[in-house]
Amino acid sequence: MYRNQAICDAIHRERYAEFRKQDYQKITKHLRWLFAEQKRIICDAIYKEHCSKSKTHQNDPKRKNFKLNWRAFLFILGLTSLLNLCIYPIREAEALENDISFLYLNSAEYSQAELEKITSIWKVRQLKGKGISAEDKNNLGVIFAKNSFLDDAEFAWKECLKISEFHPVCFSNLIRMHYLIDEYEIAKKEITTYLKNAKKDQIQQVRKILTTQNRREETILLLDAQSKIPGMEVASWDELSTYFLEKQDYEKAYFYLEKILQIEPYHKNARASMVLLAHDLEKWDDLLMFAMNLQSTDDKIPDLNYYIAKAYYEKRNYSEALEWIRKSPESERETFPFVELWKRILLSLNPTSDLHPILPYIKKMQSKGLQIREEDILPTLNSSGRKTMEDIKVGR
C-alpha cells in the first residue's frame, strides 16, 4: 500500500488540528458533488460541440467557457483525488499519535526526549534515512509512525530487525502499527516470518511485551499465525480457546477445543472445557460423549455427575438422570442447581414424588446462609402442594 505522499504530508500536519475539528466526510462529499456537477457541465459541452457542424471560433464565448470548465474539472479532480489519498493517514493519525504502546530504546543520538520535542512535520520528514544503530532505527520508526509516515516507519523498523536480528521491541512496534491501521493480514505474515526465524527467547520476549501491555488482540493474531506452524498447533489452540472462553465467545472456543481433540483425544483441559461448553451451548449429546470419556479416567472435574444427569434430564431420560444424581458424592449435593435438578427429575418421573430425601441438603444450605423457604423448592412437602401437583398431573 502506498501510504506517503509529499503533498499529503504537508496537509496532514500543517492543517491537522483545524481539519480534525471538521467532518472530512462532509467535505469530500461536497467535493464529489462539485466533481459530478462539473462532469455534467463538461459532458453537455462536449455533446453540444459534437452536435454542431460548424467550426467554433477561437474567440467564441462557448469555447472559452468550455476551456474554463475543463480547467475547473481538472482542478477539482486533482483536489478530490488528493483528499481521498489523505483520508487514510488522517483517519488513523490520532490513534497513531496518541498510542502509548510504541516502545523506545536507549539511543544517544535519537532519544525519546529529543524526538518528542520535534513539532514540525518537515523536521520529522528530514529524519528519513538517518540513524545507524538498531536503537536509532527503532526510535525513528516510532516518531515516523506517530506522524503518519507509515512507509518510513515500516522501513526503519525493518532496518532495525536487520541490524539487530529479530529485535523483540522493533518487531512489537511494527506489529503495533499494522494493528492500529487494520492491516491484520500483513501483521500475520510478518508474525509468521518472525516465528519461523527468531529464537525462542526472542519470541518469549515479544509475548511478554504483548502481555505486559495487555495487547490481547495482537496476541490473538500471533497465536493464529503460530497455529499454522507444525508442532505449535495444540498449544496455540489451547490459548485461543481460553481467550474466547474468557470473552464468552463459546462457539469459537468450542471450535478450537474440537481441533485440539482431533489431534490429542485425551487432552485433559480440552475435554473438561468441552463438557462445560456443551452444557452452556445445550449440546447434550456432545456433553455425554465428553463427560463419559472423562468419567472413565482420573481426569474428573467437579460436578461431573451433575452435568451428566442434566444432559439425561434434557434428553427426557429421567431414570438414567436419577441414577447419576444418586451417584453424586455428598460434597456436590449442597448447591442450588443440584437440588433443583434433583427435584425436577423426581417430579418428571412422578408429579407426587416424595421430595424428603432432598430436604437435608436444603437445610445444610440454609445453615450456610441461603435465604430460601423449603416449601418454595419442594412443593410436595405439604398437602396443598401435593394437591396442586395432582391437579397438574390430571390436567385440572
C-alpha positions in Angstrom: 0.0 0.0 0.0 1.4 3.4 -1.0 0.9 5.4 2.2 3.0 8.5 2.0 2.5 11.4 -0.4 4.6 14.5 -0.1 1.7 16.9 -0.6 -0.5 14.8 1.7 2.1 15.0 4.4 2.1 18.8 4.3 -1.7 19.0 4.5 -1.7 16.3 7.2 0.4 18.2 9.7 0.0 21.9 8.9 -3.8 21.7 8.8 -4.3 18.7 11.0 -5.6 20.5 14.1 -8.1 22.5 12.1 -9.1 19.6 9.9 -9.7 17.3 12.8 -12.5 19.6 14.1 -14.3 19.2 10.8 -16.1 16.3 9.3 -13.9 15.3 6.3 -16.5 13.0 5.0 -18.8 16.0 4.6 -16.0 17.9 2.9 -15.3 15.1 0.4 -19.0 14.6 -0.1 -19.3 18.2 -1.2 -16.3 18.0 -3.4 -17.6 14.8 -5.1 -20.9 16.7 -5.7 -18.9 19.5 -7.3 -17.0 17.0 -9.3 -20.2 15.3 -10.6 -21.7 18.7 -11.4 -18.6 19.8 -13.3 -18.5 16.5 -15.1 -22.1 17.0 -16.2 -21.4 20.5 -17.5 -18.4 19.2 -19.4 -20.3 16.4 -20.9 -23.0 18.8 -22.0 -20.4 21.0 -23.6 -18.8 18.0 -25.4 -22.2 16.9 -26.6 -23.0 20.4 -28.0 -19.6 20.5 -29.5 -20.1 17.3 -31.4 -23.7 18.2 -32.4 -22.5 21.4 -34.0 -21.5 21.0 -37.7 -19.9 24.4 -37.8 -16.4 25.2 -36.5 -16.1 27.0 -33.3 -14.1 30.2 -33.5 -11.2 30.7 -31.1 -12.9 33.8 -29.5 -16.3 32.1 -29.3 -17.5 32.6 -25.6 -18.8 28.9 -25.7 -15.2 27.8 -26.5 -13.9 29.9 -23.6 -16.5 28.5 -21.2 -15.5 25.0 -22.3 -11.8 25.7 -21.5 -12.7 27.2 -18.2 -14.9 24.2 -17.4 -12.2 21.8 -18.4 -9.6 23.6 -16.1 -12.1 23.6 -13.3 -12.7 19.9 -13.9 -9.0 19.1 -13.7 -8.6 21.2 -10.6 -11.5 19.6 -8.7 -10.4 16.1 -9.9 -6.9 16.7 -8.5 -8.2 18.1 -5.3 -10.7 15.3 -4.8 -8.0 12.7 -5.5 -5.6 14.4 -3.1 -8.2 14.4 -0.3 -9.1 10.8 -1.0 -5.4 9.9 -0.7 -5.1 11.8 2.5 -8.2 10.4 4.2 -6.3 7.2 5.1 -3.5 8.6 7.2 -5.7 11.4 8.6 -8.3 8.8 9.7 -5.7 6.8 11.7 -3.5 9.7 12.7 -4.9 10.4 16.1 -4.7 6.7 17.1 -1.1 6.5 15.9 -0.1 9.8 17.5 -1.6 9.1 20.9 -0.8 5.4 21.2 1.3 4.6 24.3 2.3 1.1 23.3 5.1 2.1 20.9 8.4 1.4 22.7 11.5 3.5 22.6 15.1 2.1 23.1 18.1 3.9 24.6 19.7 5.9 21.8 22.3 8.6 22.3 21.5 10.5 19.1 17.8 9.9 18.7 16.5 9.6 22.3 12.8 9.7 23.1 13.1 13.0 24.9 14.7 14.7 21.9 12.4 13.2 19.3 9.3 14.2 21.2 10.5 17.8 21.2 10.0 17.9 17.4 6.7 19.6 16.4 7.3 20.4 12.7 6.3 17.8 10.2 9.0 18.9 7.9 11.7 18.3 10.5 10.3 14.8 11.1 10.4 14.2 7.3 14.1 15.2 7.3 14.9 12.3 9.6 14.3 9.8 6.8 17.3 7.7 6.3 19.0 8.9 9.4 20.4 6.7 12.3 22.9 3.9 12.4 22.2 1.7 15.3 19.2 -0.6 15.9 18.2 1.8 18.7 18.3 4.8 16.3 16.2 3.0 13.7 13.6 1.8 16.3 13.1 5.3 17.8 12.9 6.9 14.3 10.3 4.3 13.4 8.2 5.4 16.4 8.4 9.1 15.5 7.6 8.3 11.9 4.6 6.2 12.9 3.3 8.9 15.3 3.4 11.4 12.5 1.7 9.0 10.0 4.8 8.4 7.8 3.9 4.8 7.7 6.2 3.5 4.9 9.1 5.3 6.6 8.2 3.7 10.0 8.0 0.3 8.5 11.3 0.7 6.7 13.0 2.0 9.8 11.8 -1.0 11.9 12.8 -3.5 9.3 16.3 -1.9 9.2 16.4 -2.3 13.0 15.5 -6.0 12.6 18.4 -6.4 10.1 20.9 -4.6 12.3 19.8 -6.5 15.5 18.4 -9.7 14.2 14.7 -10.1 15.2 14.8 -7.5 18.0 11.7 -8.0 20.0 11.0 -4.3 20.6 11.3 -3.4 16.9 9.1 -6.2 16.0 6.4 -5.4 18.6 6.4 -1.8 17.3 6.0 -3.0 13.7 3.1 -5.2 14.6 1.5 -2.5 16.6 1.4 -0.1 13.6 -0.1 -2.8 11.4 -2.7 -3.5 14.0 -3.7 0.2 14.6 -4.3 0.7 10.8 -6.2 -2.5 10.4 -3.6 -4.3 8.4 -4.3 -7.7 10.1 -3.2 -9.9 7.2 0.1 -8.1 6.8 0.6 -8.4 10.5 0.0 -12.1 10.4 2.5 -12.5 7.5 5.1 -10.6 9.5 4.4 -12.7 12.6 4.7 -16.0 10.7 8.1 -15.0 9.3 9.2 -13.9 12.7 8.1 -17.1 14.4 9.9 -19.3 11.9 13.2 -17.4 12.2 13.5 -15.8 15.6 15.0 -17.5 18.6 12.7 -19.0 21.2 13.8 -16.4 23.9 13.1 -13.6 21.4 9.6 -14.9 20.8 9.0 -15.2 24.5 10.1 -11.5 24.9 7.6 -10.5 22.3 4.9 -12.4 24.1 5.9 -10.8 27.4 5.6 -7.3 25.8 2.2 -8.1 24.5 1.1 -9.5 27.8 2.5 -6.6 29.9 0.8 -4.0 27.7 -2.4 -6.0 27.6 -2.4 -6.2 23.8 -4.8 -9.2 23.7 -5.9 -8.8 20.1 -2.4 -8.7 18.8 -1.7 -11.8 20.9 -4.6 -13.5 19.1 -3.0 -12.5 15.8 0.2 -14.1 16.9 -1.5 -17.3 18.2 -3.4 -17.6 14.9 -0.2 -17.4 12.9 1.6 -19.7 15.3 -1.2 -22.3 15.0 -0.3 -22.8 11.3 3.3 -23.8 12.2 3.7 -27.6 12.5 4.2 -28.7 16.1 2.8 -25.5 17.6 -0.9 -26.1 16.7 -2.2 -27.6 20.0 -0.5 -25.0 22.3 -1.9 -22.2 20.1 -5.4 -23.6 20.0 -5.3 -24.1 23.8 -4.6 -20.5 24.4 -7.1 -19.4 21.8 -9.8 -21.4 23.4 -9.0 -20.0 26.8 -9.2 -16.4 25.4 -12.6 -17.0 23.7 -13.9 -18.7 26.9 -13.0 -15.6 28.8 -14.7 -13.4 26.2 -17.7 -15.7 26.4 -17.5 -16.4 22.7 -18.4 -20.0 23.2 -18.8 -21.0 19.6 -15.2 -20.0 18.8 -13.9 -21.6 21.9 -15.7 -24.8 21.0 -14.2 -24.7 17.5 -10.6 -24.6 18.9 -11.2 -27.2 21.5 -12.6 -29.6 18.9 -9.4 -29.0 16.8 -7.3 -29.9 19.9 -9.2 -33.1 20.5 -8.8 -34.2 16.8 -5.0 -34.3 17.4 -4.9 -35.1 21.1 -8.1 -37.0 22.0 -7.1 -37.3 25.7 -6.1 -33.7 26.2 -7.3 -33.1 29.8 -8.1 -29.4 29.7 -9.8 -29.7 26.3 -12.1 -32.5 27.4 -13.0 -30.8 30.6 -13.7 -27.5 28.8 -15.8 -29.3 26.3 -18.1 -30.6 29.0 -18.7 -27.1 30.4 -19.1 -25.6 26.9 -21.5 -28.3 25.8 -23.6 -27.6 28.8 -23.7 -23.8 28.2 -24.4 -24.4 24.5 -27.0 -27.1 25.3 -25.3 -29.7 23.2 -26.4 -32.6 25.3 -25.1 -35.5 23.1 -21.7 -33.9 23.0 -21.8 -33.3 26.7 -22.5 -37.0 27.3 -19.7 -38.1 24.9 -17.0 -36.0 26.6 -18.3 -36.5 30.1 -18.4 -40.3 29.8 -14.9 -40.2 28.4 -13.7 -38.2 31.5 -15.7 -40.5 33.8 -13.6 -43.5 32.8 -10.3 -41.7 33.7 -8.7 -40.0 36.7 -9.2 -36.6 35.0 -12.7 -36.0 36.5 -13.9 -32.4 37.0 -16.1 -31.1 39.9 -19.8 -31.7 39.5 -19.3 -34.1 36.6 -22.2 -36.3 37.7 -24.4 -33.2 37.8 -23.6 -32.4 34.2 -24.3 -36.0 33.1 -27.6 -36.0 35.0 -28.5 -32.7 33.5 -27.9 -34.0 29.9 -30.0 -37.1 30.5 -32.8 -34.9 32.0 -32.8 -32.6 29.0 -33.0 -35.7 26.7 -36.0 -36.8 28.8 -34.2 -39.9 30.1 -35.3 -39.3 33.6 -34.5 -42.7 35.1 -30.9 -42.5 33.9 -30.7 -38.9 35.1 -31.8 -40.0 38.6 -29.1 -42.8 38.6 -26.4 -40.2 38.1 -27.9 -37.9 40.8 -27.7 -40.8 43.2 -24.0 -41.5 42.2 -23.0 -37.9 43.0 -20.8 -37.5 46.1 -22.3 -35.9 49.2 -20.0 -32.9 48.8 -21.5 -31.9 45.4 -25.1 -32.1 46.6 -25.2 -28.9 48.6 -25.7 -26.5 45.7 -29.0 -24.9 44.5 -28.6 -26.1 40.8 -28.1 -29.7 42.1 -31.2 -29.8 44.4 -33.3 -28.0 41.7 -32.3 -30.6 39.1 -32.9 -33.5 41.6 -36.4 -32.1 42.3 -37.2 -31.7 38.6 -36.1 -35.3 37.8 -38.3 -36.7 40.6 -41.3 -34.7 39.6 -40.8 -35.6 36.0 -40.9 -39.3 37.0 -43.9 -38.7 39.2 -45.6 -35.4 40.0 -46.3 -36.5 43.6 -42.9 -37.9 44.3 -41.6 -37.8 47.8 -39.1 -35.0 48.0 -38.0 -35.5 51.6 -34.6 -37.0 50.5 -33.6 -33.6 49.2 -34.6 -31.8 52.5 -31.4 -32.4 54.4 -29.3 -30.7 51.7 -31.6 -27.7 51.7 -31.2 -27.4 55.4 -27.4 -27.5 55.1 -27.5 -24.7 52.5 -29.8 -22.7 54.8 -27.3 -23.1 57.6 -24.6 -21.6 55.3 -26.8 -18.5 54.6 -29.1 -19.5 51.7 -32.2 -17.3 52.1 -35.0 -19.6 50.8 -38.0 -21.4 52.2 -38.2 -25.2 51.9 -41.8 -25.2 50.5 -40.7 -22.9 47.7 -38.2 -25.5 46.5 -40.1 -28.7 47.5 -43.8 -28.2 46.6 -44.9 -31.7 47.7 -43.8 -31.4 51.3 -47.3 -30.3 52.4 -50.8 -31.3 51.5 -51.7 -28.2 49.4 -48.6 -28.6 47.3 -49.3 -32.3 46.7 -52.9 -31.4 45.7 -51.6 -28.8 43.2 -49.2 -31.4 41.7 -52.1 -33.9 41.4 -54.2 -31.3 39.6 -51.3 -30.7 37.2 -51.0 -34.4 36.7 -54.6 -34.9 35.7 -54.8 -31.7 33.7 -57.0 -29.6 36.1 
